[in-house]
Amino acid sequence: MKQDKSWWLVLIQGLVALGLALYIFFAQDSAVTAIGLIAAGYVFVIGLMHTIGAFMSANRSNTLLYRGIGGLIIGGLLLGMFFFGWGGIETAYTILALGLLVFGGLGLWAFLFDRGGREFEWGPIFVNAALAFWGVMVFVARGQSFNLATVSAWVLLAIGAVMTGWAFYMRSRKESSPS
């Protein structure tokens, strides 16, 4: 099986998600704004990686390209809103929720139905389902009294744990496969 990503890139993403989760857990007062900024930055960077990957891949996936472009647009728009003061917090959270839903949903589609010859993988399925769930929670949080920061921290903790475990799984498969 050909790996699309190096295991250490997945490990870095997992460790960053774990670090962000811990930051939100221990600094919830200052993390409220950071949640949107963190999610926007994540979606933008991963969107950039997917867009570049789609153009560099021999078996180009349109889903990967759409997900990448969507991530660039949504992440870029949210980062612009934050840094240039465009729009209000409600608009930003609506865009964030839609972005996480679309990004997670397209990721689920890609790993379930548009795999391009890759084996089925549980790690990416879980991570994309968690992103979609996070989007739903951002929508629901506006009308409910639960703490979005705590929910966001738990989602990031789960994503980080799965990605870190998945990285070590990828590493062990790579080491045990014949070269």
Secondary structure, 3 states (H helix, E strand, C coil): CCCCCCHHHHHHHHHHHHHHHHHHHHCHHHHHHHHHHHHHHHHHHHHHHHHHHHHHCCCCCHHHHHHHHHHHHHHHHHHHHHHHCCCCHHHHHHHHHHHHHHHHHHHHHHHHCCCCCCCCCHHHHHHHHHHHHHHHHHHHHCCCCCCHHHHHHHHHHHHHHHHHHHHHHHHHHHHHCCC
